[in-house]
Amino acid sequence: MIVESLTQNPGQMEQNTNDYKGYKYRTVVFNDEWVDAQFFEVAGRLVEKWKSGEKYTSQDGEHYSSMNCSLIPRNFTVIYHNDVLSA
């Protein structure tokens, strides 16, 4: 299991990728409330209007990307793992 605490500053983006670092799942935990012009996409689905503490899990092979076009830094945690996470 790999756990990363990340900040995506205004203007930063994560290009479309499917790098799961050798793990089966990738879970993103949103540490802040969503604001306009913050984007997160997995497997062609746009995720928006998230709440702080909300999580989104994707599987190996699904492409993901994100971009912060807002004026506010976006904080989130990414967990790469092989087993299903409990609540």
Backbone torsions as a table, in degrees:
resi	resn	phi	psi	omega
1	MET	NA	136.8	174.9
2	ILE	-120.5	132.0	177.2
3	VAL	-122.5	125.3	-180.0
4	GLU	-123.5	133.1	173.2
5	SER	-103.2	120.1	-171.0
6	LEU	-126.7	152.0	171.0
7	THR	-123.2	127.3	175.4
8	GLN	-106.8	107.9	-177.2
9	ASN	-78.0	160.9	177.1
10	PRO	-52.2	133.5	-179.8
11	GLY	89.8	-11.6	-179.8
12	GLN	-86.5	152.4	177.5
13	MET	-145.1	157.4	172.4
14	GLU	-114.5	114.3	-176.6
15	GLN	-64.7	156.5	179.6
16	ASN	-54.4	121.7	-177.4
17	THR	-149.3	166.7	171.7
18	ASN	-133.5	37.0	179.8
19	ASP	-83.4	108.3	178.9
20	TYR	-104.5	14.7	175.4
21	LYS	52.3	34.4	177.6
22	GLY	84.6	4.4	-179.3
23	TYR	-104.8	164.3	-176.8
24	LYS	-82.8	-33.1	-176.5
25	TYR	-127.6	157.4	173.2
26	ARG	-135.3	118.7	179.2
27	THR	-111.8	128.8	175.6
28	VAL	-105.5	127.0	175.2
29	VAL	-109.6	119.3	-179.9
30	PHE	-80.0	119.7	-178.1
31	ASN	-90.3	-13.1	-179.7
32	ASP	-127.7	160.5	173.4
33	GLU	-69.2	148.1	175.7
34	TRP	-66.7	143.2	171.2
35	VAL	-128.9	159.2	178.3
36	ASP	-51.2	141.8	174.8
37	ALA	77.0	20.0	169.8
38	GLN	-110.8	129.6	-172.1
39	PHE	-126.1	141.4	175.0
40	PHE	-144.7	127.7	-177.5
41	GLU	-132.1	138.4	175.4
42	VAL	-135.8	128.6	175.9
43	ALA	50.2	41.8	177.5
44	GLY	77.7	5.8	179.1
45	ARG	-108.2	126.0	177.7
46	LEU	-82.4	128.3	176.6
47	VAL	-105.3	126.5	-178.8
48	GLU	-146.1	170.3	177.7
49	LYS	55.8	36.2	178.1
50	TRP	-72.4	157.6	176.9
51	LYS	-106.0	155.8	176.2
52	SER	-59.8	131.1	-179.5
53	GLY	94.2	-14.4	178.4
54	GLU	-68.9	146.4	-179.3
55	LYS	-128.9	155.3	-179.4
56	TYR	-138.5	124.9	-177.4
57	THR	-112.1	135.1	175.8
58	SER	-124.8	164.0	-176.5
59	GLN	-108.3	154.6	177.8
60	ASP	-48.8	133.5	-179.6
61	GLY	101.0	-23.1	177.3
62	GLU	-79.5	129.7	178.9
63	HIS	-75.3	148.1	177.2
64	TYR	-143.6	155.1	176.4
65	SER	-158.5	164.3	177.2
66	SER	-153.9	157.5	179.7
67	MET	-151.6	142.7	176.7
68	ASN	-118.5	100.6	177.7
69	CYS	-99.6	5.3	179.6
70	SER	-81.9	-175.9	176.6
71	LEU	-101.3	6.9	-174.2
72	ILE	-119.7	129.8	175.8
73	PRO	-59.7	146.1	-178.8
74	ARG	-113.6	122.4	-179.4
75	ASN	-106.0	134.9	179.3
76	PHE	-154.3	163.3	177.9
77	THR	-117.8	136.2	177.3
78	VAL	-116.6	130.7	179.4
79	ILE	-121.9	119.6	172.9
80	TYR	-96.8	127.7	-172.9
81	HIS	-154.7	163.6	179.6
82	ASN	-105.2	-23.7	-178.9
83	ASP	-105.1	153.8	177.3
84	VAL	-66.3	131.8	179.6
85	LEU	-81.3	141.6	175.8
86	SER	-84.7	163.2	-178.6
87	ALA	-63.4	NA	NA
